[in-house]
Amino acid sequence: MCQNGGMSEPRPETHSRIGALSRQEGAGAAFSPLYRQIKALLLQSLERGEWKPGELIPSEFDLAARFQVSQGTVRKAVDELAAEHMLQRRQGKGTFVSTHHEARTRYRFLRLAPDGEGEGERAESRIVDVRRTRASTEIAKGLDLRPGDSVVAIRRLLSFGGAPTVVDDIWVPGGLFKGLTAEVLGSNRAPLYALFESEFGVSMVRADEKIRAVAADAEVAEMLGLTVGTPILQADRVSYTYGDKPVEIRRGWYHTERYHYRNRLN
């Protein structure tokens, strides 16, 4: 490494990997910043499972030596991954792979917040139905499967302070979630994404959502203890693991009498 903080010449294998990434990302752009290329290489390591959820990753010094770039370049790549909640910095301890077992991240996909101050009651989850079925055309498209491929369909009810608040319909690929049964879900006491991570090796790292106001139909109204036609929120979500691979489709219905849907925009 150069004494002035600049980068030295990458070794051949690293140079070829960075060059390949440049060509991939350069299809629609003339230039890809070096830190973005390092970020992509780190994501590849996460996708391969080189570092498991909750594990400490190598130091910035070691990563800089590995990729033959400056520590500043590595730091910028790690900063972006931390901002995207894929990595977590811990003061005095290092940088760790994010896990849904961590208190600070386990509910980051649950955007419901209580009205007024305070964190509200802890969510209580009840599995209503679990079955293996064949993917419809719509579900197959969303999960990048073929129509008729195996999926696991889950319906659950979330309550806060004993009050039914959220009904979720969830679909995940059957091939990735072999062994996901009503018994497994019923005995689980961790957040659902933590179970997916620890038991099936599938980490949810980001999600896209669409939200709209709808009138509660008879089935959802009964589960939430509402009158048919009560205004509620409907959130349609596609969740992704590393490599932008879709691994979950979810449709949730939210009763917002005491809660609201919160999102922070940065």
TIGUMAR-454204 format. One record per residue (C-alpha): residue in three letters; x, y, z; residue number from 0. Coordinates in steps of 0.1 Angstrom, whole numbers, padded with zeros to 4 digits. Last residue first. Layout:
TIGUMAR-454204
+------+-------+-------+-------+-----+
| code |     x |     y |     z | pos |
+------+-------+-------+-------+-----+
|  ALA |     X |     Y |     Z | NUM |
...
+------+-------+-------+-------+-----+
This chain:
TIGUMAR-454204
+------+-------+-------+-------+-----+
| code |     x |     y |     z | pos |
+------+-------+-------+-------+-----+
|  ASN | -0328 |  0094 |  0037 | 265 |
|  LEU | -0366 |  0087 |  0040 | 264 |
|  ARG | -0377 |  0071 |  0072 | 263 |
|  ASN | -0409 |  0050 |  0069 | 262 |
|  ARG | -0438 |  0047 |  0093 | 261 |
|  TYR | -0471 |  0029 |  0089 | 260 |
|  HIS | -0495 |  0040 |  0116 | 259 |
|  TYR | -0508 |  0024 |  0148 | 258 |
|  ARG | -0537 |  0028 |  0171 | 257 |
|  GLU | -0566 |  0026 |  0146 | 256 |
|  THR | -0542 |  0014 |  0119 | 255 |
|  HIS | -0555 | -0021 |  0110 | 254 |
|  TYR | -0530 | -0034 |  0086 | 253 |
|  TRP | -0535 | -0060 |  0058 | 252 |
|  GLY | -0504 | -0077 |  0045 | 251 |
|  ARG | -0495 | -0093 |  0012 | 250 |
|  ARG | -0461 | -0109 |  0011 | 249 |
|  ILE | -0440 | -0124 | -0016 | 248 |
|  GLU | -0407 | -0139 | -0005 | 247 |
|  VAL | -0374 | -0151 | -0021 | 246 |
|  PRO | -0367 | -0126 | -0049 | 245 |
|  LYS | -0330 | -0128 | -0058 | 244 |
|  ASP | -0314 | -0093 | -0058 | 243 |
|  GLY | -0279 | -0109 | -0056 | 242 |
|  TYR | -0282 | -0113 | -0019 | 241 |
|  THR | -0318 | -0120 | -0006 | 240 |
|  TYR | -0349 | -0102 | -0018 | 239 |
|  SER | -0383 | -0094 | -0003 | 238 |
|  VAL | -0414 | -0086 | -0025 | 237 |
|  ARG | -0440 | -0067 | -0006 | 236 |
|  ASP | -0477 | -0058 | -0011 | 235 |
|  ALA | -0490 | -0036 |  0017 | 234 |
|  GLN | -0528 | -0032 |  0022 | 233 |
|  LEU | -0539 | -0005 |  0046 | 232 |
|  ILE | -0573 | -0006 |  0063 | 231 |
|  PRO | -0607 |  0012 |  0058 | 230 |
|  THR | -0636 | -0008 |  0074 | 229 |
|  GLY | -0657 | -0024 |  0047 | 228 |
|  VAL | -0667 | -0054 |  0067 | 227 |
|  THR | -0667 | -0045 |  0104 | 226 |
|  LEU | -0636 | -0053 |  0123 | 225 |
|  GLY | -0623 | -0080 |  0146 | 224 |
|  LEU | -0590 | -0083 |  0127 | 223 |
|  MET | -0596 | -0119 |  0117 | 222 |
|  GLU | -0633 | -0113 |  0109 | 221 |
|  ALA | -0624 | -0082 |  0088 | 220 |
|  VAL | -0598 | -0101 |  0069 | 219 |
|  GLU | -0623 | -0128 |  0058 | 218 |
|  ALA | -0652 | -0104 |  0051 | 217 |
|  ASP | -0633 | -0079 |  0031 | 216 |
|  ALA | -0616 | -0049 |  0047 | 215 |
|  ALA | -0618 | -0018 |  0024 | 214 |
|  VAL | -0586 | -0007 |  0008 | 213 |
|  ALA | -0559 |  0020 |  0012 | 212 |
|  ARG | -0527 |  0014 | -0007 | 211 |
|  ILE | -0491 |  0004 | -0001 | 210 |
|  LYS | -0465 | -0009 | -0025 | 209 |
|  GLU | -0434 | -0025 | -0011 | 208 |
|  ASP | -0399 | -0034 | -0022 | 207 |
|  ALA | -0377 | -0054 |  0002 | 206 |
|  ARG | -0341 | -0057 |  0012 | 205 |
|  VAL | -0316 | -0080 |  0029 | 204 |
|  MET | -0337 | -0111 |  0037 | 203 |
|  SER | -0312 | -0138 |  0045 | 202 |
|  VAL | -0320 | -0174 |  0035 | 201 |
|  GLY | -0299 | -0201 |  0052 | 200 |
|  PHE | -0329 | -0223 |  0059 | 199 |
|  GLU | -0328 | -0227 |  0097 | 198 |
|  SER | -0309 | -0196 |  0108 | 197 |
|  GLU | -0320 | -0171 |  0082 | 196 |
|  PHE | -0355 | -0182 |  0076 | 195 |
|  LEU | -0360 | -0184 |  0114 | 194 |
|  ALA | -0346 | -0148 |  0118 | 193 |
|  TYR | -0370 | -0137 |  0091 | 192 |
|  LEU | -0399 | -0150 |  0110 | 191 |
|  PRO | -0390 | -0133 |  0142 | 190 |
|  ALA | -0379 | -0158 |  0169 | 189 |
|  ARG | -0403 | -0179 |  0190 | 188 |
|  ASN | -0406 | -0208 |  0165 | 187 |
|  SER | -0426 | -0238 |  0177 | 186 |
|  GLY | -0456 | -0230 |  0155 | 185 |
|  LEU | -0434 | -0223 |  0125 | 184 |
|  VAL | -0417 | -0256 |  0127 | 183 |
|  GLU | -0449 | -0275 |  0134 | 182 |
|  ALA | -0467 | -0257 |  0105 | 181 |
|  THR | -0440 | -0268 |  0082 | 180 |
|  LEU | -0409 | -0255 |  0065 | 179 |
|  GLY | -0389 | -0287 |  0059 | 178 |
|  LYS | -0378 | -0276 |  0024 | 177 |
|  PHE | -0377 | -0238 |  0023 | 176 |
|  LEU | -0355 | -0231 | -0007 | 175 |
|  GLY | -0372 | -0256 | -0030 | 174 |
|  GLY | -0407 | -0246 | -0018 | 173 |
|  PRO | -0402 | -0209 | -0028 | 172 |
|  VAL | -0418 | -0185 | -0004 | 171 |
|  TRP | -0454 | -0171 | -0002 | 170 |
|  ILE | -0468 | -0150 |  0026 | 169 |
|  ASP | -0503 | -0139 |  0035 | 168 |
|  ASP | -0501 | -0115 |  0064 | 167 |
|  VAL | -0530 | -0103 |  0087 | 166 |
|  VAL | -0519 | -0074 |  0109 | 165 |
|  THR | -0535 | -0057 |  0140 | 164 |
|  PRO | -0553 | -0083 |  0162 | 163 |
|  ALA | -0553 | -0066 |  0197 | 162 |
|  GLY | -0537 | -0086 |  0225 | 161 |
|  GLY | -0512 | -0058 |  0233 | 160 |
|  PHE | -0501 | -0060 |  0196 | 159 |
|  SER | -0514 | -0089 |  0175 | 158 |
|  LEU | -0499 | -0104 |  0143 | 157 |
|  LEU | -0520 | -0130 |  0125 | 156 |
|  ARG | -0504 | -0155 |  0101 | 155 |
|  ARG | -0511 | -0170 |  0067 | 154 |
|  ILE | -0484 | -0191 |  0051 | 153 |
|  ALA | -0481 | -0205 |  0015 | 152 |
|  VAL | -0450 | -0226 |  0008 | 151 |
|  VAL | -0443 | -0227 | -0029 | 150 |
|  SER | -0437 | -0256 | -0054 | 149 |
|  ASP | -0435 | -0248 | -0091 | 148 |
|  GLY | -0468 | -0247 | -0110 | 147 |
|  PRO | -0460 | -0215 | -0129 | 146 |
|  ARG | -0422 | -0213 | -0133 | 145 |
|  LEU | -0403 | -0194 | -0107 | 144 |
|  ASP | -0388 | -0158 | -0105 | 143 |
|  LEU | -0405 | -0152 | -0072 | 142 |
|  GLY | -0428 | -0124 | -0085 | 141 |
|  LYS | -0435 | -0143 | -0118 | 140 |
|  ALA | -0443 | -0175 | -0099 | 139 |
|  ILE | -0467 | -0156 | -0076 | 138 |
|  GLU | -0486 | -0141 | -0105 | 137 |
|  THR | -0487 | -0173 | -0126 | 136 |
|  SER | -0499 | -0193 | -0096 | 135 |
|  ALA | -0473 | -0213 | -0077 | 134 |
|  ARG | -0483 | -0248 | -0067 | 133 |
|  THR | -0491 | -0256 | -0031 | 132 |
|  ARG | -0474 | -0265 |  0002 | 131 |
|  ARG | -0495 | -0254 |  0031 | 130 |
|  VAL | -0494 | -0234 |  0063 | 129 |
|  ASP | -0524 | -0218 |  0080 | 128 |
|  VAL | -0532 | -0195 |  0110 | 127 |
|  ILE | -0497 | -0190 |  0124 | 126 |
|  ARG | -0500 | -0167 |  0155 | 125 |
|  SER | -0475 | -0139 |  0161 | 124 |
|  GLU | -0474 | -0116 |  0191 | 123 |
|  ALA | -0457 | -0083 |  0183 | 122 |
|  ARG | -0442 | -0065 |  0213 | 121 |
|  GLU | -0462 | -0036 |  0225 | 120 |
|  GLY | -0456 |  0000 |  0216 | 119 |
|  GLU | -0422 |  0017 |  0212 | 118 |
|  GLY | -0431 |  0049 |  0230 | 117 |
|  GLU | -0446 |  0082 |  0220 | 116 |
|  GLY | -0479 |  0089 |  0202 | 115 |
|  ASP | -0494 |  0065 |  0177 | 114 |
|  PRO | -0477 |  0032 |  0176 | 113 |
|  ALA | -0454 |  0021 |  0148 | 112 |
|  LEU | -0459 | -0003 |  0119 | 111 |
|  ARG | -0429 | -0006 |  0096 | 110 |
|  LEU | -0421 | -0042 |  0102 | 109 |
|  PHE | -0390 | -0048 |  0080 | 108 |
|  ARG | -0367 | -0032 |  0106 | 107 |
|  TYR | -0381 | -0055 |  0132 | 106 |
|  ARG | -0351 | -0078 |  0137 | 105 |
|  THR | -0325 | -0052 |  0130 | 104 |
|  ARG | -0318 | -0035 |  0163 | 103 |
|  ALA | -0326 | -0066 |  0184 | 102 |
|  GLU | -0302 | -0087 |  0164 | 101 |
|  HIS | -0316 | -0121 |  0155 | 100 |
|  HIS | -0324 | -0107 |  0120 |  99 |
|  THR | -0287 | -0108 |  0114 |  98 |
|  SER | -0263 | -0082 |  0099 |  97 |
|  VAL | -0228 | -0093 |  0091 |  96 |
|  PHE | -0204 | -0078 |  0116 |  95 |
|  THR | -0180 | -0049 |  0116 |  94 |
|  GLY | -0155 | -0044 |  0144 |  93 |
|  LYS | -0155 | -0046 |  0181 |  92 |
|  GLY | -0145 | -0011 |  0194 |  91 |
|  GLN | -0178 |  0005 |  0183 |  90 |
|  ARG | -0199 | -0021 |  0165 |  89 |
|  ARG | -0205 | -0016 |  0128 |  88 |
|  GLN | -0233 | -0035 |  0112 |  87 |
|  LEU | -0234 | -0050 |  0077 |  86 |
|  MET | -0263 | -0056 |  0053 |  85 |
|  HIS | -0283 | -0028 |  0069 |  84 |
|  GLU | -0282 | -0007 |  0037 |  83 |
|  ALA | -0262 |  0021 |  0055 |  82 |
|  ALA | -0238 | -0006 |  0067 |  81 |
|  LEU | -0233 | -0018 |  0031 |  80 |
|  GLU | -0227 |  0018 |  0020 |  79 |
|  ASP | -0202 |  0023 |  0048 |  78 |
|  VAL | -0184 | -0009 |  0040 |  77 |
|  ALA | -0178 |  0003 |  0004 |  76 |
|  LYS | -0165 |  0037 |  0017 |  75 |
|  ARG | -0143 |  0020 |  0042 |  74 |
|  VAL | -0128 | -0003 |  0016 |  73 |
|  THR | -0118 |  0027 | -0006 |  72 |
|  GLY | -0104 |  0045 |  0024 |  71 |
|  GLN | -0084 |  0014 |  0034 |  70 |
|  SER | -0067 |  0017 |  0000 |  69 |
|  VAL | -0068 | -0010 | -0026 |  68 |
|  GLN | -0050 | -0044 | -0029 |  67 |
|  PHE | -0082 | -0064 | -0027 |  66 |
|  ARG | -0070 | -0087 |  0001 |  65 |
|  ALA | -0047 | -0060 |  0016 |  64 |
|  ALA | -0076 | -0035 |  0018 |  63 |
|  LEU | -0098 | -0063 |  0033 |  62 |
|  ASP | -0072 | -0069 |  0060 |  61 |
|  PHE | -0069 | -0032 |  0069 |  60 |
|  GLU | -0107 | -0028 |  0068 |  59 |
|  SER | -0109 | -0056 |  0093 |  58 |
|  PRO | -0122 | -0090 |  0083 |  57 |
|  ILE | -0159 | -0098 |  0088 |  56 |
|  LEU | -0173 | -0106 |  0123 |  55 |
|  GLU | -0201 | -0131 |  0121 |  54 |
|  GLY | -0238 | -0124 |  0130 |  53 |
|  PRO | -0251 | -0137 |  0097 |  52 |
|  LYS | -0224 | -0159 |  0081 |  51 |
|  TRP | -0192 | -0147 |  0064 |  50 |
|  GLU | -0181 | -0167 |  0033 |  49 |
|  GLY | -0217 | -0175 |  0027 |  48 |
|  ARG | -0214 | -0173 | -0011 |  47 |
|  GLU | -0239 | -0143 | -0011 |  46 |
|  LEU | -0218 | -0125 |  0016 |  45 |
|  SER | -0186 | -0130 | -0004 |  44 |
|  GLN | -0204 | -0118 | -0036 |  43 |
|  LEU | -0216 | -0087 | -0016 |  42 |
|  LEU | -0180 | -0080 | -0006 |  41 |
|  LEU | -0170 | -0081 | -0043 |  40 |
|  ALA | -0198 | -0058 | -0052 |  39 |
|  LYS | -0187 | -0033 | -0025 |  38 |
|  ILE | -0152 | -0035 | -0039 |  37 |
|  GLN | -0165 | -0026 | -0073 |  36 |
|  ARG | -0186 |  0003 | -0058 |  35 |
|  TYR | -0154 |  0015 | -0041 |  34 |
|  LEU | -0136 |  0016 | -0074 |  33 |
|  PRO | -0162 |  0039 | -0090 |  32 |
|  SER | -0179 |  0025 | -0121 |  31 |
|  PHE | -0173 |  0044 | -0153 |  30 |
|  ALA | -0188 |  0047 | -0188 |  29 |
|  ALA | -0222 |  0036 | -0177 |  28 |
|  GLY | -0249 |  0014 | -0193 |  27 |
|  ALA | -0229 | -0018 | -0199 |  26 |
|  GLY | -0203 | -0005 | -0174 |  25 |
|  GLU | -0216 | -0025 | -0145 |  24 |
|  GLN | -0207 | -0058 | -0161 |  23 |
|  ARG | -0175 | -0046 | -0176 |  22 |
|  SER | -0164 | -0030 | -0144 |  21 |
|  LEU | -0173 | -0061 | -0125 |  20 |
|  ALA | -0150 | -0082 | -0148 |  19 |
|  GLY | -0122 | -0057 | -0143 |  18 |
|  ILE | -0126 | -0059 | -0105 |  17 |
|  ARG | -0124 | -0097 | -0107 |  16 |
|  SER | -0094 | -0096 | -0131 |  15 |
|  HIS | -0075 | -0070 | -0109 |  14 |
|  THR | -0082 | -0092 | -0079 |  13 |
|  GLU | -0066 | -0122 | -0096 |  12 |
|  PRO | -0037 | -0102 | -0110 |  11 |
|  ARG | -0027 | -0083 | -0078 |  10 |
|  PRO | -0041 | -0048 | -0076 |   9 |
|  GLU | -0016 | -0020 | -0082 |   8 |
|  SER | -0012 |  0001 | -0051 |   7 |
|  MET | -0039 |  0024 | -0038 |   6 |
|  GLY | -0033 |  0059 | -0025 |   5 |
|  GLY | -0030 |  0065 |  0012 |   4 |
|  ASN |  0002 |  0085 |  0010 |   3 |
|  GLN |  0023 |  0056 |  0021 |   2 |
|  CYS |  0013 |  0035 | -0008 |   1 |
|  MET |  0000 |  0000 |  0000 |   0 |
+------+-------+-------+-------+-----+
